[in-house]
Amino acid sequence: MPSVAVKLYSLFFKLILKRRLQNRIQNPNSNDEMSSSFGVTSRPEETIAAANPSFTDGVATKDIHIDPSSCLSIRIFLPDTCLVTPDSGADRVRTRRSELESGGIPRRNSYGASEMYNPTSTTSTASSRRCSYSNDLSVESETYRGYSPFTQRCRKLPIMVQFHGGGFVAGSCDSVANDFFCRRIAKVCDVIVVAVGYRLAPENRYPAAFEDGMKVLHWLAKQANLAECGKSLGKKLDSRKSDVQGHIADAFGASLVEPWLAAHGDPSRCVLLGASCGANIADYVARKSVESGTLLAPLKVVAQVLMYPFFIGNAPTRSEIKLSNSYFFDKAMGILAWRLFLPEDEFNLDHPAANPLIPNRGGPPLKRMPPTLTVVAEHDWMRDRAIAYAQELKKVNVDAPVLDYKDCVHEFATLDMLLRTPEAQACADDIAIWVKKYISLRGHEFSY
């Protein structure tokens, strides 16, 4: 059973959350008209973590507003493992010896490359060994003190698109809790995490959050194509002066390229990860990416992770009956959140966004879905429907394992109070083990 501290925290958490949900139902249009049309991606009660474009605790972050017509934004989490490439055997031994002698903390990433992270140093040994900073935007620059890649010798990493939880009405991609979780995932999975700040309800109801997820995928695909165009243009104009080359590249849109993704992102190895309601968004985006086919090229969704998805339905499952008053998020609050998210004339717990098991749901057949890992908790009323969805995927030969965590509650790996528990760390490690089956490059597979 959960500890006494978790039970007490859950009690106060539910009281506060229930009051907030009821207030939003009673005053759905309390925000001014401008805010409602543009949308919001966070709430005043959220504690926000500032972005830091330098490698702090092994990860650099930056925020980007990607849609001028709405508040849709992303936060990029870039791990410092992007600064190294796999060494030869002899080089690796010499590097290992020098790391131990210098007193740093040796770590090994999943692709066979070793690196050293020294928390007292502004740049790691890895950065000085394998990747340099650009001349105009260097670490020593007075105008910009963040990381700026020099693309010729930098390492490519898979991209993981992450959707936060919060019942569609709360949470944000840059909250302290989500920032901590994404940093952890970026390091253990050795990926670039793109956390999505989608529009919240009731200011923007369904399908706004789902459409924002697809907008991010299209933006990533566009970034990859712009980077390739810029690279080709650079080769053609290699004999010209650098300033002339820059002006011509800008005319073709190279100035729109996000440098971290251009230097380090591998869109052909894209994974979707969603927590709670974010898992519903991830599953929708996965289905739409299958429908889109080559329209998203070179981006390809190779797997998805659904962490305690926010599924519900009119016919209650056994867990929805037995655990309806479970910790943190009970079923009554879940229904309140769906009332705020779905348009009033569409409210139905068997809505395609809420129940993945309804017949004629639409979209591609399940057999075309990407490999799907489902994470569930023992004391979560949503668990049975998530397990049933995974079983339906297995029936059509989709790799769809379920990780069931004993004595855990909904959002046990992403809620602020529970982030530092052994179960939260174990969940991140288990996700990394499974995900690396689909994102590892040949010759550097993860061993387990």
MARNU-496519 format. One record per residue: residue in three letters; x negated, y, z negated of N, C-alpha, C, O in turn. Coordinates in steps of 0.2 Angstrom, whole numbers, plus 5000, padded with zeros to 4 digits. Layout:
<atoms>
AlaXYZXYZXYZXYZ...
</atoms>
This chain:
<atoms>
Met499649945000500050005000499650065000499050064997Pro499850125003499450185003499350204995499750194991Ser498850244994498650264988499150314985499550344989Val499150324978499550374975499450444978499950484979Ala498850464979498750534982499050544989499350594991Val499050484993499350485000500150494999500450535003Lys500450454994501150464993501350534991501850554993Leu500950564986501150624984501050674989501550724990Tyr500550674993500450724999500950715004501250765007Ser501150645005501750635010502350665008502750695012Leu502550665001503150694999503150775000503650795003Phe502650804998502650875000502650895007502950945009Phe502250855011502250865018502850855021503050895026Lys503250805019503950795022504450855020504850875025Leu504350885014504850935012504650995016505151035019Ile504051015017503851075021504051065028504351115031Leu503851005031504050995038504750995040504951025045Lys505150965035505850965036506151035036506651045040Arg505951075032506151145031505951185038506451215041Arg505351175040505151205047505551185053505851225057Leu505751115053506151095059506851115058507151135063Gln507151125052507851145052507851215053508351245056Asn507351255051507351325053507351345060507651385063Arg506951295064506851305071507551285075507651315080Ile507851235072508551215075509051275074509451285078Gln509051305068509551355066509351415070509851455072Asn508751435072508451495075508051475081507451495081Pro508251435086507851415091507551475096507051465099Asn507951535095507751585100507451645095507551705097Ser507151625090506951685085506351715088506251775087Asn505951685093505351715096505651765101506151755104Asp505251815102505451865107505451835114505151785115Glu505751875119505851845126505251835129505151785133Met504751875128504051865132503751805130503451765134Ser503751795123503451735120503751675123503451625124Ser504451675123504751615126504651595133504551535135Ser504551645137504451635144503651615145503551565149Phe503251635141502551625142502351555138501951515140Gly502751545133502651485128502151505123501751555123Val502051455118501551455113501251385112501551335114Thr500651385110500251325110500051305103499751255101Ser500251355098500051335091500551375086500951425089Arg500551365080501051395075500551435070499951425069Pro500851485067500551525062500251485057499751505054Glu500551435055500351395049499751355051499451325046Glu499551345057499051305059498351335057498251395058Thr497851295054497151325053496751305059496651245061Ile496551355063496151355069495451345068495151385064Ala495151305072494351295072494151335078494351325083Ala493651385076493351425082492951375086492551335084Ala492951395093492551355098491851375097491651435095Asn491351335098490651345097490251315103490151255103Pro490051355108489751325114489051305113488751275118Ser488751305107488151275105488251205102488751195099Phe487751165102487851095100487751095092487251095089Thr488351095089488451095082488751025080489251005082Asp488350985076488550915074488550875080488950825080Gly488150885085488150845091488650865096488650825101Val489050915095489550925100489651005101489651035096Ala489651025108489751095109490551095112490751055115Thr490851155110491551165112491651235116491251285114Lys492151235120492351295123493051295125493351245126Asp493451355125494151355126494251385133493851435135Ile494651365137494851385144495551395145495951345143His495851455147496551465149496551445156496251485160Ile496951395158496951365165497551385169497551375175Asp498051415166498651425170498851495168499151515163Pro498751545173498951615172499751625171499951675168Ser500151575173500851585172501151565165501751575164Ser500751535161500951505155500351515150499751535152Cys500451485144499951485139499451425139499051415135Leu499551385144499251315144498451325144498251365148Ser498151295140497451305139497151235137497451185135Ile496451225137496151165135495551185131495251245131Arg495351135127494651145123494251085126494451025125Ile493651105128493151055130492651035125492351075121Phe492550965123492150945118491550905122491650855125Leu490950935122490350905126489850875121489550915117Pro489750815121489250785116488550795119488450795125Asp488150795114487450815116487050755120486550755122Thr487450695120487150635124487150655131486850615135Cys487550705133487450725140486850755142486650755148Leu486350765138485750795139485150745141484650765142Val485350675140484850625142485050585147485650575149Thr484550545150484750495155484350435153483850435149Pro484550375155484250315153483550315154483350325160Asp483050295150482350295151482150225153482550175152Ser481550215155481250155156481150125150481050155145Gly480950055150480750025143480250055140480250065134Ala479650065143479050095140479150165137478950175132Asp479550205141479750275139480150265133480050315128Arg480650215133481050215127480650195120480850225115Val480150155121479750135115479350195113479350205107Arg479050235117478650295115479150345112478950375107Thr479750355115480250405113480450385106480450425101Arg480550325105480850295098480250305093480450325087Arg479650295095479150305090479050375088478950395082Ser479050425093478950495091479550515087479450565083Glu480150495088480750515084480650495077480850535073Leu480450435076480350415069479850455065479850465059Glu479250465069478750505066478950575065478650605060Ser479350605068479550675067480150685062480250735060Gly480350625060480850635054481550645056481950665052Gly481750645063482450655065482850595063482650545061Ile483450595066483950545065484050505071484350535076Pro483750445072483850415079484550385080484850365075Arg484850395086485450365087485450335094485050355098Arg485950285095485950255102486650265105487150255101Asn486650285111487350295114487450235118487050185119Ser488050225121488350165123488050145130488150095133Tyr487650195133487450175140486650155140486350155145Gly486450145134485750125133485250175132484650155132Ala485450235132484950295131484850315124485350315120Ser484250325121484150345114484050415114483850445119Glu484250445109484150515108484050535100484150485096Met483750585099483650605092484050675090484050715094Tyr484450665085484750725083484450755076484550715071Asn484250815076483950835070484350895068484350955071Pro484750895062485250945061484951015059485251065059Thr484251015058483951075056483651115062483351165061Ser483751075068483451105074483951135078484551105078Thr483851195082484351225086484451185092485051185095Thr483951145095484051105101483751035099483251035096Ser484050985101483850915100483250905104483050935109Thr482850845102482350825106482550805113482250815118Ala483150775113483450755120483550815124483350805130Ser483750875122483850925126483150955129483150965135Ser482650955125482050975128481750925133481250945137Arg481950855132481650805136481950805143481650785148Arg482650815143482950795149483350845153483550835158Cys483550895149483950945153483751015150483651025145Ser483751065155483551125154484151175154484651155157Tyr484051235151484551285151484451325157483851335159Ser484951355160484951395166484551465164484551485158Asn484351495169483951555168484351615166484151655161Asp484951625169485351675167485751675161485951725158Leu485951615159486351605153486051555148486251505147Ser485451575146485051525142485251535135485651585133Val484951495130485151495123484851555120485151585116Glu484351585123484051645120484451705123484251765121Ser484851705127485251755130485551805125485851775120Glu485551865126485851915122486651915123487051925118Thr486851895129487551905130487951835129488551835128Tyr487551775129487851715129487351665125486851655128Arg487551635120487151595116487351525116487151485112Gly487751505121487951435121487651395126487151425130Tyr487751335127487451285131487651305138488251315140Ser487151305143487351315150486851265154486251275154Pro487151225158486751165161486451185167486651235171Phe485851155168485451155174485651085178485351035176Thr486051095183486351035185485950975188486250925189Gln485350985190484950935194484750875190484750825193Arg484650885183484450825179484850815173484650785168Cys485550825174485950815168486350755169486550735175Arg486550725164486950655164487650665165487950705161Lys487950625169488650625170489050575164488750525163Leu489550605162489950565157490650565159490950605162Pro491050505156491750505158492150555155491850595150Ile492750565157493150625154493750595151494050545154Met493850615145494450585141494950645140494750695136Val495550645142496050695142496450675135496750625135Gln496450725130496750705124497350755123497350815124Phe497950725121498550765119498650755112498750695109His498750805108498850805101499550785099499950785103Gly499650775092500350755090500650815087500350875088Gly501250805084501550865081502250865082502650915081Gly502550815085503250805087503450855092504050875092Phe503050875096503150925102503250995099503351045104Val503351005093503551075090502951105086502951165084Ala502451065085501851095081501251065083501251025088Gly500651075080500051055082499751095087500051135090Ser499051095088498751125093498051095095497851055091Cys497751105101497151075103496551105099496051065099Asp496651165096496051195093496151195085495851235082Ser496651155082496751155075496151115072495751085075Val496051135065495451105062495451025062494950995064Ala496050995061496150925062495950895068495650845069Asn496250925074496150905080495450915083495150875086Asp495150965081494450985082494050925079493550905083Phe494150905073493750855070493850785073493350755075Phe494450775075494550705078494250705085493950655087Cys494350755089494050755096493250755096492950725100Arg492950785091492250785090492050715089491550685091Arg492450675084492250605082492350565089491850525090Ile492850575092492950535098492450545104492250495107Ala492250605105491750625110491050595108490750565113Lys490950585102490250555100490350475100489850445103Val490850445097490850375097491050345104490750285105Cys491350375108491550355115491050375120491050345125Asp490650425118490150455123490550475129490350465135Val490950525128491350555133491450625132491350655127Ile491650665138491850735137492550735136492950705139Val492750755130493450765128493750825130493550885129Val494350825134494750885136495350885132495850845134Ala495450925127496050925123496450975126496251035127Val497150955127497650995130498051035125498351005121Gly498051105126498551145122499151155126499251205129Tyr499551105126500251115130500751155126500651175120Arg501251175130501751225127502151185122502351125124Leu502351215117502751185112503551205112503651255115Ala503951155109504651175109504751205102504351195098Pro505351235101505851245106505851305111506251315116Glu505251335111505151395116505151365123505351395128Asn504851305124504851275130504951205129504551165127Arg505551185131505851115130505551075136505251095141Tyr505751005135505650955141505850985147506451015148Pro505450975153504850935153504250985153503650955155Ala504251035149503651085149502951045147502451055151Ala502951015141502350985139502150925144501550925145Phe502650895147502450835151502150865158501650845160Glu502450925160502150955166501450985165501050985169Asp501351005159500751035157500150985157499650995159Gly500350925155499850865156499650855163499050845164Met500150855167499950845174499550905177499150895182Lys499750965175499351025177498651015176498151035180Val498450995170497750985168497450935172496850945174Leu497750875174497450825178497350855185496750845188His497750895188497650925194497050975194496750985198Trp497051015188496551065187495851025187495351055190Leu495850965184495150935183494950905190494350905192Ala495450885194495350855201495050915205494650905209Lys495350975204495151035208494451055206494051075211Gln494351055200493651065198493151025201492551045203Ala493250955201492850905204492650925211492150925214Asn493250945215493150955222492751025223492351025228Leu492851075219492551135219491751125218491351155221Ala491651085213490951065212490551035217490051055219Glu490950985221490650955227490551005232490051005236Cys491051045233490951095239490351145237489951165242Gly490251165231489751205229489051175230488551205232Lys489051105229488451065229488251065237487651075239Ser488751045241488651045248488351115251487951115255Leu488751165249488551225251487851245249487451285253Gly487651225243486951245241486451205245485951235246Lys486551145247486051115251486051145258485451155261Lys486551165261486551195267486151265267485851285272Leu486251295262485951365261485251365257485051415255Asp484951305257484351295253483851345255483351365251Ser483751355261483251395264483351475263482851505265Arg483951495261484051565261483851585254483751545249Lys483951655253483751685246484351665241484951655243Ser484151655235484651635230485151685229485751665228Asp485051745230485651795229486151795234486751795233Val485851785240486351775246486751715245487351715247Gln486451665243486751595242487351605237487851575238Gly487151645232487651655227488251685229488851665227His488151735233488751775236489151735240489751735240Ile488851695245489251655249489651595245490251585247Ala489351565240489651515236490251545232490751515232Asp490151605230490751645227491351645232491951635230Ala491151665238491751675243492151615244492651615246Phe491751555243492151495244492451465237492651405237Gly492451505232492751485226492251445221492551425216Ala491651445222491151415217491151455211490951425205Ser491351515210491351555204491951525199491851535193Leu492351485202492951455198492751385195493051365191Val492151365197491951305194491751305187491351355185Glu491951255183491851255176491151225175491051165177Pro490551255173489951225173489851165169489451115171Trp490151155163490051095159490251035163489950985164Leu490851045166491250985169490850975176490750915178Ala490651025179490251015186489650975185489450935189Ala489250995179488650965178488650895175488250855176His489150885171489150825166489750785167489750725165Gly490350805170490950765171490950715176490750735182Asp491250655175491350605180492050595181492350555177Pro492450625185493150625185493350555188493950535187Ser492950515191493150445193493250395187493450345188Arg493050415181493050375175493450425170493150445165Cys494150425171494550475167495050425162495350385165Val495050445156495450405151495950455148495750515146Leu496550435147497050475143497150445136497150385135Leu497150495132497250475125497750525122497750585122Gly498250495119498850535115498950505108498950445107Ala499050555104499250535097499950555096500150615097Ser500350515093501050525091501450545098501450515103Cys501750605098502050635104501650645109501850635115Gly500950655108500450655113500350595117500250595123Ala500550535114500550475117501150465123501050435128Asn501650495121502250505126502050545132502150525138Ile501650595131501350635136500850595140500850595147Ala500450565137499950525140500250475145499950465150Asp500750435142501050385146501350415152501350385158Tyr501750475152502050505157501450525162501550515168Val500950555160500450575165500150515168499950515174Ala500050455165499750395168500250375173499950355179Arg500850375172501350355177501350405183501350375189Lys501250465182501250515188500650505191500650525197Ser500050495188499450485191499450425196499150425201Val499750375194499850315198500250335204500150315210Glu500850375203501250395209500850435214500950435220Ser500350485211500050525215499450495220499350515225Gly499250435217498750405221498150445223497850475218Thr497950445229497350485231497450555231496950595232Leu498050585230498150655229497650685224497550745224Leu497550645219497150675213496350655214495950675210Ala496150625220495450615221495050675221495250725223Pro494450665218494150605215494250585208493950535206Leu494750615205494950595198495350535199495750525203Lys495150485194495550425193495650405186495150405182Val496250395184496350365177496250295177496650255180Val495750275173495550205173495850165166495850105166Ala496050205162496350175156496750235152496650295153Gln497150205147497450255142497550225135497550165134Val497550265130497550245123498150285120498250345120Leu498650245118499250265115499250255107499250195105Met499150305103499050305096499750315093499950375093Tyr500050265090500650275086501150315090501350365088Pro501350295097501750335101502450355098502750315094Phe502750415100503350435097503950415100504350455102Phe503950345101504550315104505150305100505050295094Ile505750315103506350305099506850275104506750275110Gly507450255101508050235105508650235102508650235095Asn509250225105509850225102509950165098510250165093Ala509750105101509750045097509150035092508650025095Pro509250035086508650035081508349975081508649915082Thr507649975081507249915080507249895073507449935068Arg506949835071506849815064506449865060506649885054Ser505949895063505449935059505850005058505750035053Glu506250025063506650085062507150085057507350135054Ile507450025055507850015050507550005043507650045038Lys507049965043506649945037506250005034506150015028Leu505950045039505450095037505750165039505350215040Ser506350175039506650235042506450295037506450355039Asn506250285031506050335026505350335025505150345019Ser504950315030504250305029503850365027504150425027Tyr503150355026502750415024502650465030502650455036Phe502650525028502450585032503050605037503250655037Phe503150555042503650575047504250515047504150465049Asp504750535043505350485043505750495049505650535053Lys506250445050506650445056507050505057507150525063Ala507350525052507750585052507350645055507650685059Met506750655053506350715055506150695063506150745067Gly506050635064505950625071506550645076506450665081Ile507150625074507750645078507750725078507950745083Leu507650755072507650835073507150855078507250905082Ala506550825078506050845083506250835090506150875095Trp506650775091506850765098507450815100507450835106Arg507850835095508350885096508050955099508350985103Leu507450965096507151035097506751025104506751075108Phe506550965106506150955112506650945118506450985123Leu507150905118507550895124508050955125508250975120Pro508150965131508751015132509350995129509550935129Glu509751035126510451025123510850975127511150925124Asp510950985133511350945138511050885140511350845143Glu510450875138510050805139509950765133509650715134Phe510150795127509950755121510250685121510850675121Asn509750635121509950565121509350525119508750535122Leu509350485113508750445111508550395116507950365115Asp508950385121508750335126508550375132508550355138His508350435131508050485137507350445139507050415135Pro507250455146506550425148505950445144505450405144Ala505950505142505350535138505350505131504750495128Ala505850475129505950445122505850375121505550345117Asn506150335126506250265126505950235132506250245138Pro505350205132505050175138505350105140505150085145Leu505750085136506050015137506750015141507049965142Ile507050075142507650085145507650055153507050065156Pro508150025155508150005162508150065167508450115165Asn507850055173507850105178507550175175507850225176Arg507050165172506650225169506450265174506350325173Gly506250245180505950275185505250275185504950245181Gly504950295190504150295191503950235194504350195196Pro503250225194503050165197503150095193503350105187Pro503150035196503249975192502649975187502149995188Leu502849935181502349935176501749895178501149915175Lys501749855183501149815185500649865188500049845188Arg500849925190500349965192500050015187499650055189Met500250005181500050055176499250035174499049975175Pro498850085172498150075170498150035163498650025160Pro497549995162497549965155497750015150497550065150Thr498049985145498350025139498249995133498449935131Leu497850035128497750015121498250045117498350105118Thr498650005113499150035108498950025101498749975099Val498950085097498750085090499350095086499750145087Val499450045081500050055077499850045070499350025068Ala500250075065500150065058500750025055501250025057Glu500549995049500949955046501549985043502149965043His501450045040502050085037502350145042502450195039Asp502350125048502650175053503250145056503250095059Trp503850185056504450165058504450155066504950125069Met503950185069503950185077503550125079503550115085Arg503350085075502850035077503149975082502849965087Asp503749955080504049905084504149915091504049875096Arg504349975093504549995100503850005104503849985110Ala503350025100502650035104502449965105502149955110Ile502549915100502249845102502649815107502349785112Ala503349825107503749805113503549825120503549795125Tyr503349895120503149915126502449885129502349875134Ala502049875124501349845125501549775128501149745133Gln502049735125502149665127502449665134502349625138Glu502849725136503149725143502549735148502549705153Leu502049775146501449785150501049715151500849705157Lys501049675146500649615146501049565151500649525154Lys501649565151502049525155501949525162501949485166Val501649585164501549605171500749605172500549635177Asn500449575168499649565168499249625168498749635170Val499549675164499149735162498749725156499049695151Asp498149745155497749735149498049785144497949845145Ala498449755139498749795134498749775127499249755125Pro498149775124498049745117498449795112498449855114Val498549775107498849815101498349805095498249755093Leu498149865092497849865086498249885081498549945081Asp498349845076498849855070498449855064498149815062Tyr498549915061498149935055498549925048499049955048Lys498349885044498649865038498649925033498149955033Asp499149935029499249985024499150055027498850095023Cys499250065033499150135036499850165038500350125038Val499850225039500450265040500350305047499850305050His500950325049500950365055500450425055500350455050Glu500050425060499450475061498950465056498650515054Phe498750405054498250395049497550415051497150415047Ala497450415058496850435061496750505063496250525065Thr497250545063497250605066497550665061497450725062Leu497850645055498150695051497550715046497150685044Asp497650785045497050815042496850785035496250775034Met497250765031497150735025496750665025496350645021Leu496950625031496750555032496150555036495850495038Leu495850605039495350605044494750565042494350535046Arg494550575035493950555033493950485029493550465026Thr494550455030494650385027494250335031494150345037Pro494050275028493750225032494150195038493950175043Glu494850195037495350175042495250215048495350195054Ala495250285047495150335053494550325057494550325063Gln493950315053493350295057493350235060493150225066Ala493650185057493650115060494150115066493950085071Cys494650155066495050165072494750195078494750175084Ala494350245077493950275082493450235085493350225091Asp493150195080492650145083492950085087492650065092Asp493550065085493850015089494150045096494050005101Ile494350105096494550135102493950135107493950125113Ala493350155104492750155108492550095111492350085117Ile492550035107492449975109492849955115492549925120Trp493449965115493949945120493849995126493749965132Val493850055125493750105131493150095135493150105141Lys492650075132491950065135491950015140491550005145Lys492449965140492549915145492649945152492549915157Tyr492950005152493250035158492850095160492950115166Ile492450115156492050175158491250165158490950215160Ser491050105156490350095156490050085164490450055168Leu489550115165489250105172488850035172488650015167Arg488850005178488449945178487749945176487349995178Gly487549905172486849905170486749935163486249925160His487349965161487250005154487949985150488150035147Glu488149925151488849915148488749915140488149895137Phe489249925137489249925129489249855127489649815130Ser488849835123488849765120489249755114489149795109Tyr489649705113490049695107490249625107490549605102
</atoms>
